Structure formats: C-alpha cells, structure tokens
Amino acid sequence: MARGGINKAVVQKARNDLLARGAHPSIDAVRIELGNTGSKTTIHRYLKELEAESKPALSEDRLSGPLTNLMGQLLDQLKQEAQQSVAEAHETLQRERSAVQQQSAVLEGRMRELESQSSSLALQLQTAQDLIHQEQLQRQAVEIDNARMVQSLRDLEVRVKERDERIQSLEDMHQHARNGMEHYRQASKEQREQEQRRHETQATQLQAEIRQLQQTLMVKQDELTQLNRDNARLVTEARQHLKDQHALEQLLTQRDKALESAHTSLASVKRTNETLDRQCQALQGEVTQLDEAYTAQTQRAQNLQEQLAEAAGQLKALKDVSPPAPEPAP
C-alpha cells in the first residue's frame, strides 16, 4: 500500500500527462507532477508495473525493427536512470538518517548535559537557600548581640554618670574639708595671737582661755574624728569603685571591637579613680597634719598650764614676801 496518499491510478495519470507533454516520465518528474508527494520507491514500483502492462498492448508486427531497438534502448536507459535515482535516493536517505542519528545523539547528549546541569543547579539552589537561611539566623543572632551590647553600653553610661556624680560629690566634700581646715587654721592663728596679747595684759584670764581652747580642741577633735570617718568611707567607696572598675574591665574585654568607646570611658573612669586616690592620699596627708597640729596644740596647752602654775606660784610668793601694812597712829 502506497504511503502519502498516492496509488497506482494517480501515478498513471501523472505519467500520461508527462507523456502527453512530450516529457520523460522519470521518478522525479512524476513526483514533481504529484506535488512532491509520495515515496520514490512506490513511484518506481508503479512505473514498472505500468510499463509492464503497456508492453503487451503493443504489437510486434506493427513495430519496425529500429523502433523496437529504440524502445529497448529507452527501456534500458529508463531502468538505469531509475536504478540510479533509487541508489541516489537510498544514499540520500542514508545520509539523512546518519545526520538525524548524529543530531539525535548530540541532542541526547545535550539533554543529559542539561539534566545534569539542572540537577547541579537544583543542588546549588538548595545550598544557596540553606546559606540564606543560615545567614538570616546569623543576622538575627548578630542583631540580638547588638541590642545586648547597646543596652550594656547604656548601662555603662549610666554607671559612669553616677560615678562622675559621686566623684563630684567627693570633690565637694574634699573642698569643704579643706575650707574647714583653712578656717580652723586661721581661727587657731588668730586665737593664738589673741591669747598671747591677753597673756601679756590679763594673766588672770589665762585659765578661762585655756578651758575655752580645750573646748575648741575637743570640737576640732570631733571634727577630726568625723574627717577620719569620712576618709574611711571615701576609702571604702574607692575600693568599691575599684571593684566596679574590674567588673567593667571584664565586661568590656568581652566586647572587643564593638565597645571601643566603652573602653575609652572606662580608661577615663580609671584615671578619675587614680585622681581620687591621689586626692584621698592628699587628704590623708592633711589629716596627718591636723593630727600633728592637734598634738602641737595639746603641747602648747600643757605649756600654758605650766606657765599658769608658775605665775600662780609667783603671785603667792609675792603675797608672802610683801611687807605688813603699817599700824594706824594713835
């Protein structure tokens, strides 16, 4: 059965049309006449059948010898052309089949390569998604750490501010103590001058002045005691500052690069604490000087008491050696 919708009658009609136009009914000419449809093998088979059928219809008696020879030559030529066309068609078909097979192999290789690339891209996509998820988790962790660091920095700033306030308060207290000591020194100086003048002019008031000086010394001793307490409290606070400073240093060590400003603040606080320590040492020196001044005042009071006792002895001796009062005349 013919392929492409052609049959023997169609091939016969195309052959007759070619013969009527005086054209040779070859396989290619018949196929072109059919509109480039049909298989060349089928057309060749139908043409052979039509030629075989047309031979008995011709009478050998009516044909001359040369015409018969011409017909035989034409038939041989037609057979050769047909065989050549079939061979060329077969070769063309083989080349097309080889080309199609090669193209199919190339396409299959390309398809396998694309499938491999698709699998690789799918793995890369999954890996990229995993990396994105990990980066998101890391980003969240970093944001949480940043929030904690910011909060720690704020807490540190509050502590630094409180420490600055304490330092300012200590400085005010220190200034007040210095003012008090200066006032005490000035008052003591003026008092000593007044005592010297009163001792020269009023020996009888020396004991009262000594008692007043003792009372003043007791008050000053109380002030020194209070200063010693304040000094002890300042030392305790300084130690607490040092403990807080060590804790802050440990906290700041854990925040290497993110809290450099906090390190700077801590260094400033440390320098302030050192300044406070020096001020405390200076205050202790002043307290020591006050103790020495108190000792000197105590020694001076003892000297004044001894002078008072000596003056009293002299007065008594003067009374004893004074001449008796003259008797009244009769």
C-alpha positions in Angstrom: 0.0 0.0 0.0 1.3 3.4 -1.0 2.3 6.0 1.6 1.4 9.6 1.5 -2.0 9.1 -0.2 -0.8 8.1 -3.7 -1.9 5.0 -5.7 -1.3 3.4 -9.0 -4.0 5.4 -10.8 -2.6 8.7 -9.6 0.9 7.7 -10.8 -0.6 6.5 -14.1 -2.4 9.8 -14.6 0.8 11.8 -13.9 2.8 9.5 -16.3 0.3 10.0 -19.0 0.3 13.8 -18.5 4.1 13.8 -18.9 4.0 11.7 -22.0 1.3 13.9 -23.5 3.6 16.9 -23.0 6.4 15.0 -24.5 8.4 14.8 -21.2 10.1 11.7 -20.0 8.1 10.1 -17.1 11.0 9.7 -14.7 10.6 9.1 -10.9 11.5 12.7 -10.1 9.3 14.1 -12.8 6.3 12.0 -11.7 6.9 13.0 -8.1 7.1 16.7 -9.1 3.9 16.2 -11.1 2.3 14.7 -8.0 3.2 17.9 -6.0 6.4 16.4 -4.4 4.4 13.8 -2.6 4.8 10.1 -2.4 7.8 7.8 -1.9 10.2 7.4 -4.8 10.3 3.6 -4.2 6.5 3.4 -4.5 6.5 5.6 -7.6 9.3 3.4 -9.2 7.3 0.3 -8.5 4.1 1.7 -10.0 6.0 2.9 -13.1 7.5 -0.6 -13.6 4.0 -2.1 -13.4 2.6 0.4 -15.8 5.5 -0.2 -18.3 4.9 -4.0 -18.0 1.3 -3.5 -18.7 1.9 -1.3 -21.7 4.3 -3.8 -23.4 1.7 -6.5 -24.3 -0.6 -3.9 -25.8 2.0 -3.1 -28.5 2.1 -5.5 -31.4 5.5 -6.6 -32.5 4.3 -7.0 -36.0 3.2 -3.3 -36.2 6.6 -2.1 -34.9 9.6 -2.0 -37.0 13.0 -3.3 -36.0 14.7 0.1 -35.4 11.7 1.3 -33.4 11.9 -1.9 -31.3 15.6 -1.3 -30.8 14.9 2.3 -29.8 12.2 1.2 -27.4 14.6 -1.3 -25.9 17.3 1.3 -25.5 14.9 3.7 -24.0 13.7 1.0 -21.6 17.3 0.2 -20.6 18.0 3.9 -20.2 14.9 4.2 -18.1 16.0 1.3 -15.9 19.4 2.7 -15.4 18.1 6.1 -14.6 15.5 4.5 -12.2 18.2 2.4 -10.5 20.5 5.5 -10.3 17.7 7.5 -8.9 16.9 4.7 -6.4 20.6 4.5 -5.4 20.8 8.3 -5.0 17.6 8.3 -3.0 18.9 5.5 -0.9 22.2 7.3 -0.3 20.4 10.5 0.4 18.2 8.6 2.8 21.2 7.0 4.5 23.0 10.4 4.8 19.8 11.9 6.2 19.4 9.0 8.6 23.0 9.3 9.7 22.6 13.0 10.1 19.4 12.5 12.1 21.1 9.9 14.2 24.1 12.1 14.9 21.8 15.0 15.6 19.7 12.8 17.9 22.9 11.6 19.7 24.0 15.2 20.1 20.6 16.2 21.3 20.5 13.2 23.7 24.0 14.3 25.0 22.8 17.8 25.3 19.7 16.6 27.1 21.8 14.6 29.5 24.1 17.6 30.0 21.1 19.8 30.6 19.6 17.3 33.0 23.0 17.2 34.9 23.1 21.0 34.9 19.6 21.1 36.1 20.4 18.7 38.9 23.5 20.7 39.7 21.6 24.0 39.7 18.9 22.4 41.9 21.6 21.4 44.4 23.2 24.9 44.1 19.8 26.5 44.7 19.2 24.3 47.7 22.6 25.1 49.0 22.0 28.8 48.4 18.7 28.6 50.2 20.4 26.9 53.2 23.1 29.5 53.2 20.5 32.3 53.1 18.6 30.6 56.0 21.9 30.4 58.0 22.8 34.0 57.2 19.3 35.0 58.4 19.8 33.1 61.6 23.3 34.6 62.0 21.9 38.1 61.2 19.2 37.6 63.9 21.9 36.5 66.4 24.0 39.5 65.5 21.1 41.8 65.9 20.3 40.3 69.3 24.0 40.7 70.3 24.0 44.3 69.1 20.9 45.0 71.1 22.5 43.5 74.2 25.7 45.5 73.5 23.7 48.7 73.1 21.9 48.0 76.4 25.2 47.2 78.1 26.7 50.4 76.8 23.7 52.4 78.0 24.0 50.7 81.5 27.7 51.6 81.4 27.0 55.2 80.5 24.5 55.4 83.5 27.2 53.9 85.8 29.8 56.3 84.5 27.4 59.2 85.1 26.6 58.0 88.6 30.4 57.6 89.3 31.0 61.1 88.0 28.3 62.4 90.3 30.0 60.5 93.2 33.4 61.9 92.2 31.9 65.4 92.1 30.3 64.9 95.5 33.6 63.6 96.9 35.4 66.6 95.4 32.8 69.0 97.0 33.3 67.2 100.4 37.1 67.4 99.9 36.8 71.2 99.2 34.5 71.6 102.2 37.0 69.8 104.4 39.9 71.9 103.0 37.8 75.1 103.6 37.1 73.9 107.2 40.8 73.1 107.8 41.8 76.5 106.4 39.2 78.2 108.6 40.4 76.2 111.6 44.0 77.2 110.9 43.1 80.8 110.5 40.9 80.7 113.6 43.7 79.0 115.6 46.2 81.5 114.4 44.0 84.4 115.4 43.2 82.7 118.7 46.9 82.2 119.5 47.6 85.9 118.8 44.7 86.9 121.0 45.9 84.5 123.7 49.4 86.0 123.6 48.0 89.5 123.9 45.7 88.5 126.7 48.5 86.7 128.5 50.6 89.8 128.4 47.8 92.1 129.6 45.5 89.8 131.6 47.2 86.9 133.3 44.1 86.3 135.4 42.0 85.3 132.3 44.6 82.7 131.1 42.8 79.7 132.8 39.5 80.6 131.2 41.1 81.0 127.8 42.8 77.6 128.4 39.5 76.0 129.1 38.0 77.6 126.0 40.9 76.4 124.0 40.4 72.9 125.4 36.8 73.0 124.4 37.7 74.3 121.0 40.2 71.4 120.7 37.6 68.9 121.7 35.3 70.3 118.9 38.2 70.1 116.5 39.0 66.6 117.6 35.4 65.7 116.9 35.8 67.3 113.5 39.0 65.3 113.0 37.1 62.2 114.0 34.4 63.0 111.6 37.0 63.6 108.9 38.6 60.3 109.7 35.3 58.6 109.3 34.7 60.4 106.0 38.2 59.4 105.0 37.4 55.7 105.8 34.1 56.0 103.9 36.0 57.5 101.0 38.5 54.7 101.0 35.7 52.2 101.1 34.0 53.9 98.2 37.3 54.0 96.3 37.7 50.2 96.9 34.2 49.7 95.7 35.0 51.9 92.7 38.0 49.7 92.0 35.8 46.5 92.2 33.3 48.1 89.9 36.2 49.1 87.6 37.5 45.5 87.5 34.0 44.2 86.7 33.6 46.8 83.9 37.0 45.8 82.5 35.9 42.2 82.4 32.7 43.2 80.6 34.5 45.4 78.2 37.1 42.7 77.4 34.3 40.5 76.0 33.2 43.3 73.6 36.5 43.6 71.7 35.9 46.0 68.8 32.2 46.8 69.2 32.7 48.7 72.5 35.9 50.8 71.9 34.1 53.9 73.1 33.2 52.0 76.3 36.9 51.1 76.7 37.7 54.8 76.4 35.1 55.7 79.1 36.5 53.0 81.4 40.0 54.4 80.9 38.7 57.8 81.8 37.0 56.5 84.9 40.2 54.7 85.8 42.2 57.9 85.5 39.5 59.6 87.6 39.8 56.9 90.3 43.6 57.4 90.2 43.0 61.1 90.7 40.6 60.3 93.5 43.2 58.0 95.1 45.7 60.8 94.9 43.2 63.2 96.4 42.5 60.7 99.2 46.2 60.4 99.8 46.5 64.2 99.9 43.5 64.3 102.3 45.2 61.7 104.5 48.3 63.8 104.5 46.2 66.8 105.6 44.6 64.7 108.3 48.1 63.7 109.4 49.0 67.4 109.5 45.9 68.1 111.6 46.9 65.4 114.0 50.3 67.0 114.2 48.7 70.4 114.8 46.4 68.9 117.4 49.5 67.4 119.2 51.2 70.8 119.0 48.1 72.5 120.4 48.0 69.9 123.2 51.7 70.5 124.0 51.1 74.3 123.9 48.1 73.9 126.3 50.3 71.9 128.7 53.0 74.7 128.4 50.3 77.3 129.1 49.1 75.3 132.2 52.7 75.1 133.4 53.1 78.8 132.9 49.9 79.4 134.7 51.0 77.3 137.6 54.3 79.1 137.6 52.5 82.5 137.5 50.3 81.4 140.4 53.4 80.4 142.4 55.0 83.7 141.7 51.8 85.6 142.8 51.7 83.6 146.0 55.4 84.2 146.7 54.8 88.0 146.2 52.0 87.9 148.7 54.2 86.1 151.2 57.1 88.5 150.9 55.0 91.7 150.8 55.6 93.9 153.9 52.9 94.1 156.6 50.6 97.0 156.5 51.6 100.0 158.8 49.6 100.3 162.0 47.4 103.4 162.4 48.8 106.2 164.5 47.2 106.6 168.0 
